[in-house]
Amino acid sequence: MITVLSGGTGTPKLLQGLKEIVPPAELNIIVNTLENNYFSGVYVSADIDTVLYTMSDMINEEVWYGVKDDTFITHERLHELGCGELLRIGDIDRATKIQKTQLMERYGLKKACEIQAENMGIESKIIPMSEQQSDIKIITDIGELEFHDFLIKYQSRPEVLDIKFSNVSPSEGIIETIENSDAVVIGPSNPITSISPILYLEGVRDALKDAHVIAVSPIIGSNTVSGPANKFMQALGIEVSSVGVASLYQDFLDNIVIDVKDYNLKSQLNQIVNKVTVTNTIMNNSCVKRELAQIIMDSIP
């Protein structure tokens, strides 16, 4: 059994490779919920939906959000009516979100995800990190911003001074899932706002210390492959590099996977983590995704 810690950027590409190597029923995916919120009256769990769409081969790979070939009739009509929405939500995607909102009211988020995954023909277990509503604030040079305002309205442009997020309780079964896994893979998602919220859950870091943990770095050189992780790391005084990523996970990390362009960091990383795997981590085609997944699986003792 393999457990993956996932956000909505970077890790879904790896999941595409992993589901070709690992029987889907043997994959558990614990997904960040920190950025979840209500928009236009529906509950938006962007990272969860991206994982659902990835595992059901529905994902829009151009933006890694929403459904491929979706239409935006409702979104455009809302704007015509003067009800502009911050997120650009497609019609099929909106239906998923409406159903999830209704299911949550009856069963809670975890069960809602189980029902939607089953309806999409997904055999893997997709687990929201928490069923409690989270809160995140980005402290910037123009003031305190909601996460989606920072990301979308301001296009991640403001200087980030600090990040604050609330602690929540883990979803039922998360600790047992980690404890019963042959290995835990930390995907190349934002280490600050996608992975750290999972690590802050009560009992998770302790469970990871007893697991075999492999992390794929989302940083090459001093640049993030995608997203504003570099700004978030700088704000918290963390080196923007694979070394900085390893330092965040060092109390439980067994192996870090870095890109070939970071080979010069191998000896420095070996002072933090026992094993460093160097390979191509730019997942720009299905072959690379599968090869990276195979390298990860081959590294598990």
PATI-811915 format. One record per residue: residue in one letter; x negated, y negated, z negated of N, C-alpha, C, O in turn. Coordinates in pm, whole numbers, plus 50000, padded with zeros to 5 digits. Layout:
residues N
residuo,nu,nv,nw,cau,cav,caw,cu,cv,cw,ou,ov,ow
a,X,Y,Z,X,Y,Z,X,Y,Z,X,Y,Z
...
***
This chain:
residues 301
residuo,nu,nv,nw,cau,cav,caw,cu,cv,cw,ou,ov,ow
m,49915,50119,50000,50000,50000,50000,49912,49875,50000,49819,49865,49920
i,49940,49782,50090,49864,49657,50101,49956,49541,50067,50068,49533,50118
t,49908,49451,49982,49984,49331,49949,49912,49210,50005,49790,49197,49991
v,49987,49121,50068,49932,48999,50127,49991,48879,50055,50112,48872,50034
l,49905,48784,50018,49952,48656,49964,49955,48557,50079,49854,48537,50147
s,50071,48497,50102,50090,48421,50226,50152,48285,50205,50237,48266,50118
g,50108,48191,50288,50179,48066,50310,50243,48075,50448,50268,48185,50498
g,50268,47960,50509,50334,47962,50639,50243,47926,50755,50286,47927,50870
t,50118,47894,50726,50022,47861,50833,49899,47949,50816,49849,47965,50705
g,49852,48005,50922,49732,48088,50918,49761,48234,50889,49733,48320,50972
t,49817,48262,50772,49842,48400,50733,49939,48472,50828,49915,48589,50857
p,50046,48409,50877,50133,48481,50971,50061,48534,51094,50097,48638,51147
k,49959,48463,51140,49881,48515,51253,49811,48645,51213,49808,48741,51290
l,49757,48648,51092,49694,48769,51043,49796,48881,51027,49766,48997,51055
l,49917,48846,50982,50021,48946,50967,50054,49014,51099,50085,49133,51102
q,50046,48939,51208,50070,48999,51339,49969,49111,51367,50004,49214,51425
g,49845,49089,51325,49744,49193,51343,49762,49307,51245,49750,49424,51282
l,49791,49274,51121,49805,49377,51017,49920,49473,51047,49909,49593,51023
k,50031,49421,51100,50145,49510,51124,50122,49604,51242,50200,49696,51265
e,50013,49579,51317,49973,49674,51421,49882,49784,51367,49866,49889,51428
i,49823,49757,51251,49726,49850,51191,49788,49927,51075,49766,50048,51060
v,49863,49857,50993,49923,49915,50872,50069,49946,50900,50140,49860,50953
p,50117,50065,50865,50261,50092,50879,50340,49982,50806,50315,49958,50688
p,50434,49916,50874,50505,49803,50814,50565,49833,50677,50569,49745,50591
a,50610,49954,50657,50670,49990,50528,50567,49989,50415,50604,49990,50298
e,50438,49988,50449,50332,49986,50348,50275,49846,50327,50171,49829,50263
l,50344,49744,50382,50301,49605,50364,50397,49532,50270,50518,49532,50291
n,50341,49472,50166,50415,49381,50080,50362,49240,50104,50241,49220,50108
i,50451,49143,50121,50407,49007,50148,50469,48915,50043,50590,48893,50041
i,50384,48860,49955,50428,48765,49853,50409,48625,49912,50299,48587,49950
v,50518,48549,49918,50517,48423,49995,50538,48302,49904,50620,48303,49813
n,50461,48200,49932,50471,48073,49861,50612,48014,49872,50674,48019,49978
t,50662,47959,49761,50792,47891,49761,50781,47747,49712,50883,47680,49693
l,50659,47698,49691,50639,47567,49629,50708,47455,49706,50758,47359,49647
e,50710,47467,49840,50759,47357,49924,50908,47371,49957,50961,47290,50033
n,50975,47471,49902,51117,47492,49932,51202,47376,49882,51176,47320,49775
n,51304,47340,49961,51393,47232,49919,51516,47232,50008,51523,47307,50106
y,51613,47149,49975,51735,47136,50055,51721,47022,50156,51677,46912,50122
f,51758,47051,50281,51761,46951,50386,51892,46968,50464,51929,47079,50501
s,51959,46858,50488,52087,46861,50562,52183,46965,50505,52258,47029,50578
g,52179,46981,50372,52273,47069,50305,52238,47216,50304,52312,47297,50249
v,52123,47252,50365,52084,47393,50365,51948,47409,50297,51865,47318,50296
y,51928,47528,50240,51804,47557,50170,51696,47595,50271,51712,47688,50349
v,51587,47521,50268,51476,47545,50362,51359,47607,50286,51298,47543,50201
s,51330,47731,50319,51212,47801,50264,51120,47828,50382,51115,47938,50436
a,51048,47724,50422,50974,47727,50548,50876,47843,50558,50871,47911,50660
d,50799,47868,50452,50698,47974,50459,50765,48112,50466,50720,48199,50541
i,50872,48131,50389,50943,48259,50394,51000,48283,50532,50988,48392,50587
d,51064,48180,50588,51125,48198,50720,51019,48224,50827,51041,48304,50918
t,50905,48157,50816,50797,48183,50912,50751,48329,50904,50726,48392,51007
v,50741,48382,50783,50702,48523,50767,50811,48615,50822,50782,48713,50890
l,50938,48584,50791,51049,48664,50846,51045,48667,50998,51056,48773,51060
y,51028,48551,51059,51028,48543,51205,50903,48610,51264,50909,48669,51372
t,50791,48600,51193,50669,48666,51240,50686,48818,51239,50652,48885,51336
m,50738,48870,51130,50750,49015,51117,50860,49073,51207,50862,49193,51234
s,50952,48988,51254,51058,49033,51345,51031,48990,51489,51119,49001,51575
d,50910,48940,51515,50867,48898,51650,50955,48788,51708,50977,48783,51829
m,51005,48699,51622,51089,48588,51666,51018,48454,51657,51072,48353,51702
i,50899,48450,51599,50835,48324,51564,50799,48240,51687,50756,48292,51790
n,50816,48110,51674,50771,48016,51776,50621,47994,51755,50580,47921,51666
e,50540,48058,51837,50395,48055,51818,50332,47923,51862,50213,47902,51838
e,50408,47836,51923,50353,47706,51961,50334,47618,51838,50238,47541,51830
v,50424,47629,51742,50416,47544,51622,50410,47626,51493,50390,47568,51386
w,50428,47757,51500,50431,47846,51383,50536,47800,51283,50516,47799,51161
y,50650,47762,51341,50766,47728,51260,50889,47748,51348,50888,47712,51465
g,50994,47806,51292,51117,47823,51368,51112,47940,51466,51020,48021,51465
v,51216,47946,51549,51238,48059,51639,51199,48021,51782,51231,47912,51829
k,51131,48112,51850,51093,48084,51989,51218,48069,52076,51318,48139,52058
d,51211,47976,52171,51320,47949,52267,51448,47905,52198,51557,47922,52253
d,51437,47847,52079,51555,47798,52009,51606,47671,52077,51533,47606,52152
t,51732,47637,52052,51789,47511,52098,51806,47418,51978,51797,47461,51864
f,51829,47290,52006,51835,47190,51898,51959,47101,51913,51954,46980,51889
i,52069,47163,51954,52193,47088,51978,52242,47020,51850,52276,46902,51851
t,52245,47095,51739,52293,47038,51612,52201,46928,51564,52247,46822,51521
h,52072,46950,51570,51973,46851,51527,51991,46721,51606,51991,46612,51548
e,52004,46732,51738,52017,46614,51822,52149,46542,51796,52153,46419,51795
r,52257,46618,51775,52386,46556,51748,52385,46483,51614,52445,46377,51600
l,52317,46540,51515,52306,46473,51385,52240,46336,51401,52282,46239,51338
h,52137,46329,51484,52070,46202,51508,52164,46104,51578,52166,45985,51546
e,52243,46154,51674,52339,46067,51744,52442,46010,51648,52490,45899,51666
l,52474,46088,51545,52573,46045,51446,52513,45959,51336,52583,45917,51243
g,52384,45934,51346,52317,45853,51245,52277,45930,51121,52245,45871,51018
c,52279,46062,51131,52241,46148,51017,52107,46215,51046,52094,46337,51037
g,52009,46135,51080,51880,46191,51114,51823,46277,51002,51836,46242,50885
e,51760,46389,51037,51701,46478,50937,51549,46482,50955,51498,46478,51067
l,51480,46490,50844,51334,46486,50847,51277,46604,50923,51185,46589,51003
l,51333,46723,50898,51284,46844,50965,51360,46864,51095,51480,46839,51102
r,51290,46911,51197,51353,46944,51324,51391,47092,51318,51307,47180,51340
i,51518,47118,51289,51565,47254,51267,51642,47302,51390,51738,47237,51433
g,51601,47413,51446,51669,47470,51562,51801,47534,51523,51829,47554,51405
d,51882,47565,51623,52016,47617,51597,52014,47758,51540,52085,47787,51443
i,51934,47847,51597,51923,47983,51544,51858,47979,51406,51900,48048,51313
d,51756,47898,51394,51686,47883,51266,51782,47828,51160,51780,47873,51045
r,51866,47734,51198,51962,47676,51104,52060,47782,51055,52098,47783,50938
a,52102,47870,51145,52193,47978,51105,52129,48067,51000,52195,48109,50905
t,52001,48096,51016,51927,48175,50916,51928,48102,50782,51950,48164,50677
k,51905,47973,50786,51898,47895,50663,52036,47883,50597,52046,47887,50474
i,52141,47869,50677,52276,47863,50621,52309,47995,50552,52363,47997,50441
q,52275,48106,50619,52302,48237,50558,52224,48251,50428,52277,48299,50328
k,52097,48212,50430,52015,48225,50309,52073,48141,50195,52076,48186,50080
t,52119,48020,50226,52179,47934,50125,52301,48002,50061,52317,47999,49939
q,52385,48062,50144,52504,48130,50092,52467,48254,50012,52526,48280,49907
l,52370,48331,50061,52327,48451,49990,52264,48416,49855,52285,48485,49755
m,52186,48308,49854,52121,48264,49729,52224,48233,49621,52205,48268,49505
e,52332,48167,49661,52434,48129,49564,52497,48252,49499,52544,48247,49385
r,52497,48362,49572,52559,48484,49521,52459,48577,49455,52488,48637,49351
y,52339,48591,49516,52244,48694,49471,52111,48642,49420,52039,48715,49352
g,52075,48517,49451,51940,48469,49423,51851,48483,49545,51884,48553,49640
l,51736,48413,49542,51648,48406,49660,51586,48541,49696,51580,48576,49814
k,51540,48616,49598,51472,48743,49626,51564,48840,49700,51525,48899,49801
k,51684,48857,49651,51780,48947,49716,51821,48893,49852,51841,48970,49946
a,51834,48761,49864,51867,48700,49993,51762,48734,50097,51794,48765,50212
c,51634,48728,50056,51525,48762,50149,51530,48910,50188,51504,48945,50303
e,51562,48995,50092,51573,49139,50121,51683,49165,50224,51664,49244,50317
i,51796,49100,50207,51908,49119,50299,51872,49069,50438,51901,49135,50538
q,51809,48951,50445,51774,48897,50576,51667,48981,50645,51673,49003,50766
a,51569,49027,50568,51465,49113,50627,51526,49240,50684,51490,49283,50794
e,51617,49300,50609,51683,49423,50658,51763,49394,50784,51761,49474,50878
n,51834,49282,50787,51912,49246,50905,51825,49223,51028,51870,49242,51141
m,51701,49181,51005,51608,49155,51116,51527,49278,51154,51443,49272,51243
g,51553,49390,51087,51481,49512,51118,51339,49518,51065,51255,49590,51118
i,51313,49440,50960,51178,49436,50902,51165,49542,50794,51245,49548,50701
e,51064,49627,50807,51043,49733,50709,50956,49689,50593,50961,49748,50485
s,50876,49585,50614,50789,49535,50507,50871,49466,50401,50982,49418,50427
k,50815,49461,50280,50882,49394,50169,50833,49250,50164,50714,49225,50147
i,50924,49154,50179,50891,49012,50175,50946,48955,50045,51068,48952,50024
i,50855,48909,49958,50892,48871,49822,50861,48724,49799,50744,48684,49805
p,50962,48641,49772,50933,48502,49733,50857,48500,49601,50889,48577,49511
m,50758,48413,49588,50675,48414,49468,50758,48385,49342,50725,48433,49234
s,50866,48306,49357,50950,48272,49243,51092,48246,49291,51115,48209,49406
e,51187,48267,49200,51326,48232,49229,51363,48098,49169,51475,48050,49186
q,51269,48037,49097,51294,47906,49037,51256,47796,49136,51163,47810,49215
q,51329,47686,49129,51299,47573,49216,51169,47506,49173,51153,47468,49057
s,51079,47491,49266,50950,47429,49238,50955,47280,49270,51051,47230,49328
d,50850,47212,49231,50841,47069,49260,50695,47037,49286,50607,47077,49210
i,50669,46964,49394,50532,46925,49427,50530,46779,49466,50616,46732,49540
k,50431,46707,49415,50413,46567,49448,50270,46546,49499,50174,46598,49441
i,50258,46470,49607,50128,46434,49660,50101,46290,49620,50172,46199,49662
i,49999,46270,49538,49964,46136,49492,49867,46077,49594,49759,46131,49616
t,49907,45967,49657,49828,45911,49767,49798,45763,49744,49842,45703,49646
d,49721,45707,49836,49688,45565,49825,49806,45475,49857,49797,45353,49837
i,49918,45533,49906,50038,45451,49928,50148,45489,49829,50263,45447,49844
g,50113,45568,49729,50210,45605,49626,50236,45754,49620,50172,45832,49691
e,50329,45794,49534,50365,45935,49515,50464,45977,49623,50568,45914,49642
l,50431,46085,49694,50513,46130,49807,50562,46272,49785,50493,46355,49727
e,50683,46298,49834,50730,46436,49845,50645,46506,49949,50594,46443,50042
f,50631,46638,49934,50540,46712,50022,50577,46694,50169,50490,46667,50252
h,50705,46709,50202,50745,46703,50343,50737,46561,50398,50716,46542,50518
d,50754,46461,50310,50732,46323,50356,50586,46304,50394,50555,46246,50498
f,50496,46352,50308,50353,46341,50338,50319,46413,50469,50249,46358,50554
l,50371,46534,50484,50334,46618,50596,50396,46572,50727,50329,46570,50831
i,50524,46535,50723,50598,46508,50847,50615,46358,50871,50577,46307,50977
k,50673,46288,50774,50698,46145,50793,50569,46067,50811,50559,45979,50896
y,50469,46099,50727,50343,46026,50733,50232,46104,50804,50117,46059,50808
q,50266,46221,50859,50173,46299,50942,50040,46327,50872,49935,46334,50937
s,50044,46344,50739,49926,46376,50657,49818,46268,50663,49702,46295,50633
r,49855,46146,50700,49756,46040,50717,49708,45976,50587,49590,45942,50577
p,49795,45957,50485,49747,45888,50364,49632,45960,50296,49617,46082,50306
e,49550,45882,50227,49443,45941,50146,49506,46009,50025,49590,45951,49957
v,49464,46132,49998,49520,46207,49886,49431,46187,49763,49310,46206,49768
l,49495,46149,49652,49423,46125,49528,49440,46239,49429,49351,46267,49349
d,49556,46305,49434,49583,46415,49341,49704,46492,49391,49779,46444,49476
i,49723,46610,49337,49838,46694,49370,49894,46748,49239,49819,46797,49155
k,50024,46738,49223,50088,46789,49102,50201,46883,49142,50284,46849,49226
f,50203,47001,49081,50317,47089,49105,50356,47160,48977,50275,47183,48888
s,50484,47195,48972,50539,47256,48852,50507,47404,48846,50496,47471,48948
n,50492,47454,48724,50473,47597,48704,50610,47665,48701,50704,47614,48641
v,50620,47779,48765,50745,47855,48770,50716,47999,48732,50601,48041,48728
s,50820,48074,48705,50805,48216,48669,50801,48302,48793,50869,48272,48891
p,50723,48410,48792,50717,48497,48910,50847,48573,48931,50919,48603,48837
s,50875,48602,49057,50989,48688,49089,50969,48825,49026,50855,48869,49005
e,51077,48890,48996,51071,49023,48937,50993,49119,49027,51017,49126,49147
g,50900,49192,48967,50828,49296,49039,50698,49253,49104,50627,49337,49159
i,50664,49124,49099,50542,49078,49165,50416,49138,49101,50327,49186,49172
i,50409,49136,48970,50290,49189,48902,50275,49338,48931,50164,49385,48959
e,50384,49412,48925,50379,49557,48953,50339,49582,49097,50266,49677,49126
t,50386,49498,49189,50349,49512,49330,50198,49500,49347,50137,49580,49417
i,50139,49400,49282,49993,49382,49290,49921,49501,49226,49824,49553,49282
e,49968,49542,49110,49901,49650,49036,49906,49782,49112,49815,49864,49099
n,50011,49804,49191,50027,49931,49263,49970,49928,49405,49990,50022,49482
s,49900,49820,49439,49846,49807,49574,49705,49866,49585,49627,49861,49489
d,49674,49921,49702,49538,49967,49729,49443,49849,49747,49325,49858,49716
a,49497,49739,49797,49419,49616,49814,49514,49499,49826,49630,49514,49865
v,49462,49380,49791,49537,49256,49807,49459,49168,49904,49340,49143,49884
v,49527,49120,50006,49465,49032,50106,49520,48892,50086,49642,48871,50090
i,49430,48796,50063,49470,48656,50057,49451,48599,50196,49338,48588,50245
g,49560,48562,50260,49553,48515,50397,49491,48376,50408,49474,48307,50307
p,49458,48336,50531,49395,48206,50554,49497,48091,50556,49505,48015,50652
s,49573,48081,50448,49666,47970,50430,49602,47865,50342,49495,47887,50285
n,49667,47750,50331,49615,47640,50250,49588,47689,50107,49682,47730,50038
p,49462,47687,50062,49431,47743,49930,49488,47662,49814,49499,47713,49703
i,49524,47537,49839,49574,47450,49732,49725,47458,49719,49776,47483,49609
t,49799,47437,49827,49944,47429,49817,50017,47555,49861,50138,47566,49843
s,49946,47652,49918,50011,47778,49957,49970,47896,49868,50055,47974,49826
i,49840,47908,49840,49790,48023,49763,49784,47993,49614,49827,48076,49533
s,49730,47879,49575,49717,47848,49431,49848,47856,49355,49848,47903,49241
p,49961,47811,49412,50088,47826,49337,50120,47971,49303,50178,47998,49198
i,50082,48063,49389,50102,48206,49359,50008,48248,49247,50047,48322,49156
l,49884,48200,49253,49785,48237,49152,49818,48181,49015,49777,48238,48913
y,49892,48069,49011,49929,48008,48884,50044,48080,48816,50073,48053,48699
l,50110,48171,48884,50220,48245,48823,50167,48330,48707,50058,48387,48716
e,50241,48337,48601,50198,48410,48482,50168,48556,48516,50253,48627,48570
g,50047,48600,48483,50009,48740,48500,49944,48773,48633,49887,48881,48647
v,49952,48682,48731,49900,48716,48865,49748,48726,48866,49694,48825,48915
r,49678,48626,48811,49531,48631,48814,49479,48753,48739,49383,48817,48783
d,49541,48787,48626,49497,48904,48550,49518,49031,48631,49434,49121,48631
a,49631,49039,48701,49657,49157,48785,49556,49167,48898,49513,49276,48934
l,49518,49052,48954,49423,49052,49066,49283,49095,49021,49207,49150,49100
k,49250,49071,48894,49118,49112,48843,49102,49264,48845,48990,49315,48850
d,49213,49335,48840,49208,49482,48843,49236,49539,48981,49243,49660,48998
a,49252,49450,49081,49279,49493,49219,49156,49470,49305,49064,49398,49266
h,49157,49531,49425,49052,49501,49523,49106,49387,49609,49206,49404,49680
v,49040,49271,49603,49092,49151,49667,48999,49103,49778,48879,49084,49757
i,49058,49083,49895,48986,49032,50012,49052,48901,50052,49174,48895,50067
a,48973,48795,50069,49028,48667,50113,48970,48629,50248,48850,48646,50273
v,49055,48579,50335,49009,48526,50464,49004,48374,50452,49105,48311,50421
s,48888,48317,50475,48873,48173,50458,48945,48097,50569,48933,48131,50686
p,49021,47993,50531,49087,47909,50632,49000,47791,50676,49045,47703,50750
i,48874,47791,50631,48781,47681,50659,48666,47732,50743,48611,47839,50717
i,48630,47656,50844,48510,47684,50923,48425,47558,50920,48470,47451,50961
g,48302,47570,50873,48221,47451,50851,48284,47370,50740,48302,47420,50629
s,48318,47245,50770,48389,47161,50672,48526,47122,50726,48584,47021,50686
n,48578,47203,50817,48707,47173,50878,48806,47286,50854,48770,47403,50858
t,48931,47249,50829,49036,47349,50818,49080,47391,50957,49082,47309,51050
v,49114,47518,50972,49161,47565,51102,49291,47495,51139,49314,47463,51256
s,49377,47472,51040,49500,47396,51063,49547,47338,50930,49514,47390,50824
g,49625,47230,50937,49684,47174,50816,49590,47083,50738,49473,47068,50774
p,49641,47021,50630,49567,46921,50553,49493,46976,50432,49470,46902,50336
a,49455,47103,50433,49388,47161,50316,49261,47085,50278,49228,47075,50161
n,49190,47030,50379,49067,46958,50348,49094,46836,50259,49018,46809,50167
k,49203,46763,50288,49237,46647,50205,49273,46689,50063,49238,46621,49967
f,49344,46800,50051,49385,46847,49919,49264,46895,49839,49254,46868,49719
m,49173,46966,49904,49054,47014,49834,48966,46898,49789,48917,46897,49676
q,48948,46800,49875,48867,46683,49839,48928,46610,49720,48856,46567,49630
a,49061,46598,49719,49128,46526,49610,49104,46595,49476,49100,46529,49372
l,49089,46726,49478,49068,46802,49355,48920,46828,49325,48887,46901,49232
g,48833,46768,49406,48690,46782,49382,48633,46917,49420,48532,46959,49365
i,48697,46984,49513,48653,47117,49559,48583,47102,49694,48636,47039,49785
e,48467,47160,49707,48393,47153,49833,48477,47208,49948,48534,47317,49939
v,48484,47131,50056,48561,47174,50174,48473,47266,50258,48406,47221,50352
s,48475,47392,50224,48396,47493,50293,48443,47630,50245,48525,47640,50153
s,48391,47733,50307,48421,47869,50260,48368,47890,50119,48422,47971,50044
v,48263,47818,50083,48209,47826,49946,48313,47770,49847,48335,47828,49741
g,48375,47659,49884,48479,47603,49800,48598,47696,49784,48654,47709,49676
v,48636,47763,49894,48746,47859,49889,48710,47974,49795,48791,48013,49711
a,48589,48028,49811,48545,48139,49727,48543,48099,49579,48576,48180,49492
s,48505,47975,49551,48499,47930,49411,48638,47928,49347,48650,47947,49227
l,48741,47904,49427,48878,47904,49375,48923,48043,49334,49007,48059,49245
y,48868,48144,49399,48912,48281,49378,48807,48369,49308,48828,48489,49293
q,48697,48310,49265,48580,48390,49228,48602,48483,49108,48531,48582,49095
d,48698,48453,49019,48714,48537,48902,48777,48672,48935,48778,48762,48850
f,48829,48689,49056,48889,48818,49094,48850,48864,49234,48890,48973,49275
l,48774,48784,49308,48748,48812,49450,48639,48918,49469,48533,48911,49406
d,48666,49016,49556,48568,49120,49587,48501,49100,49722,48386,49142,49741
n,48569,49036,49815,48517,49023,49951,48578,48899,50014,48699,48880,50008
i,48494,48813,50074,48546,48701,50150,48508,48717,50296,48394,48750,50329
v,48603,48695,50382,48583,48706,50527,48566,48565,50582,48654,48481,50566
i,48452,48540,50646,48424,48407,50699,48395,48417,50849,48368,48525,50902
d,48402,48303,50916,48378,48300,51060,48229,48307,51090,48145,48269,51008
v,48198,48356,51210,48058,48369,51252,47984,48235,51247,47863,48231,51225
k,48057,48124,51267,47993,47993,51264,47945,47956,51124,47866,47863,51107
d,47993,48029,51022,47953,48003,50884,47852,48106,50832,47835,48121,50711
y,47785,48175,50923,47688,48278,50881,47582,48221,50786,47534,48291,50697
n,47548,48094,50807,47444,48031,50723,47486,48019,50577,47403,47993,50490
l,47616,48038,50549,47665,48029,50411,47663,48163,50338,47696,48171,50220
k,47624,48268,50409,47635,48404,50354,47558,48419,50222,47612,48473,50125
s,47433,48374,50218,47354,48391,50096,47412,48310,49980,47411,48355,49866
q,47461,48191,50009,47523,48109,49905,47651,48175,49853,47678,48174,49733
l,47728,48231,49944,47851,48299,49905,47823,48424,49823,47902,48460,49735
n,47714,48491,49852,47679,48613,49779,47650,48585,49631,47649,48678,49550
q,47628,48460,49596,47611,48425,49456,47746,48413,49384,47752,48410,49261
i,47855,48407,49463,47990,48393,49408,48067,48524,49416,48140,48560,49323
v,48051,48594,49527,48129,48715,49553,48035,48826,49602,47938,48800,49674
n,48064,48950,49563,47974,49061,49595,47960,49088,49745,47851,49119,49793
k,48071,49075,49818,48067,49111,49960,48114,48994,50045,48213,48927,50014
v,48040,48969,50154,48077,48866,50251,48082,48932,50388,47984,48988,50435
t,48197,48923,50453,48216,48980,50586,48218,48867,50687,48296,48772,50674
v,48133,48876,50788,48121,48772,50889,48177,48823,51021,48132,48926,51071
t,48274,48751,51076,48337,48793,51202,48407,48673,51264,48401,48563,51210
n,48472,48694,51376,48550,48589,51439,48684,48577,51367,48760,48673,51361
t,48713,48460,51312,48839,48441,51239,48935,48346,51311,49041,48313,51258
i,48898,48301,51431,48988,48215,51509,49086,48306,51583,49051,48366,51685
m,49206,48317,51532,49304,48414,51583,49387,48354,51697,49506,48325,51682
n,49319,48336,51811,49386,48272,51925,49444,48370,52026,49497,48328,52129
n,49433,48501,51998,49499,48599,52085,49523,48727,52005,49467,48744,51896
s,49605,48815,52059,49646,48935,51985,49529,49029,51959,49528,49098,51857
c,49432,49032,52049,49316,49121,52028,49236,49080,51905,49197,49165,51825
v,49212,48949,51890,49136,48901,51774,49214,48926,51645,49155,48964,51544
k,49344,48906,51649,49427,48930,51530,49417,49077,51488,49401,49107,51369
r,49426,49165,51583,49419,49308,51553,49279,49346,51504,49265,49421,51408
e,49174,49293,51570,49037,49324,51531,49008,49275,51389,48945,49345,51310
l,49054,49153,51356,49033,49100,51221,49106,49186,51118,49053,49217,51012
a,49228,49225,51152,49304,49312,51061,49232,49444,51039,49227,49495,50927
q,49177,49501,51146,49106,49628,51135,48980,49614,51050,48949,49702,50970
i,48907,49504,51068,48788,49479,50988,48823,49471,50840,48753,49525,50755
i,48932,49403,50810,48978,49392,50671,49011,49529,50615,48968,49563,50504
m,49086,49609,50690,49126,49741,50642,49005,49833,50627,48999,49913,50534
d,48909,49821,50717,48788,49906,50710,48701,49871,50590,48621,49952,50545
s,48718,49748,50537,48634,49704,50425,48687,49751,50290,48620,49738,50188
i,48808,49806,50290,48867,49852,50164,48804,49983,50121,48806,50079,50199
p,48748,49994,50002,48682,50117,49961,48779,50234,49947,48738,50345,49912
***
